[in-house]
Amino acid sequence: MEKKEDHTFYKQPFTNEELEKIIKALKSSKNRTLIFNLERKKYFLKRKRPIRFPFWAGLVNGFFEIFRVGFLKVSLKYGGNYSFQNEINLLSQLNQNQIPTPKLMYNDDHFLVMEALEGKSVDDLMAENTEKLPLWSKVLSEIQSLHQKGFCLSQAFSRNMVATNDGIFFIDFEENPLDHIDLHQAQARDWIFFFLSTIWRFDHFDILLPLWKKTISEEDKAVFYYCKLVAKKFTWLRFLPGSRKIWGRDIVQLQALGSFFYQWNSYVKG
């Protein structure tokens, strides 16, 4: 029988009495996640998610297959041991390599404990602030730095990034893209997901394109290739309606992404 790997990163940080308090807090709450105060320090508690097979994921993946960009596909299986173990393994690995992620403190078979982050999601901050460019540029640099160290994110949407006084932190690692694609494809996927979740908040892309051109020129050539492949295939998205009030956020995001790709293609040619 194959020996089971021990992916536990932490040394036991809690006494038995403290663990009992944590378990009691989880039992008294119906939420899957909660903030727990212990000895004047905040911790983030997260239960294992029940396994589910979202219908929308199959539709999205089918769309990507039609356009031959299968590396953008998302996992068809969420929750259960798969997602739970992914988060433990990836957080442990990223913690050990000084990637800005919440520190994993403890886990058992049903929940995990991380240090709580004091900050707001990048998505919320971009919705609140008129000066979006400095934050966008900062996240661009953080993702690039992570890539240069040989890593990728799980789902690089702005909701999964937290701006703190110590910088940008990445969260939510229930999916491991490297289970079905290679590293360079996963890194290109990071950029596409980040753009999808942020580009639509800008009225014009002129100020973004020079930053992006510089960033992608410093990425591996394979990452550039996959990003360019997606950009060429999806410029037609710019013809989608651009009114959120009528069509909703998802359509507006896709329309903005297509417009950005179109301008990037023209910018590169120019």
Sequence and secondary structure as in RCSB ss.txt:
>XXXX:A:sequence
MEKKEDHTFYKQPFTNEELEKIIKALKSSKNRTLIFNLERKKYFLKRKRPIRFPFWAGLVNGFFEIFRVGFLKVS
LKYGGNYSFQNEINLLSQLNQNQIPTPKLMYNDDHFLVMEALEGKSVDDLMAENTEKLPLWSKVLSEIQSLHQKG
FCLSQAFSRNMVATNDGIFFIDFEENPLDHIDLHQAQARDWIFFFLSTIWRFDHFDILLPLWKKTISEEDKAVFY
YCKLVAKKFTWLRFLPGSRKIWGRDIVQLQALGSFFYQWNSYVKG
>XXXX:A:secstr
         S   S HHHHHHHHHHHHT  SSEEEEEETTEEEEEEE    B  HHHHHHHHHHHHTT GGG   
S BSHHHHHHHHHHHHHHHHHTT S   EEEE SSEEEEE   EEEHHHHHHH S  HHHHHHHHHHHHHHHHTT
   SS  GGGEEEETTEEEE      GGGTS HHHHHHHHHHHHHHHHGGG S  TTTHHHHHHHHHTS HHHHH
HHHHHHHHSGGGGGS   HHHH HHHHHHHHHHHHHHHHHHHHH 
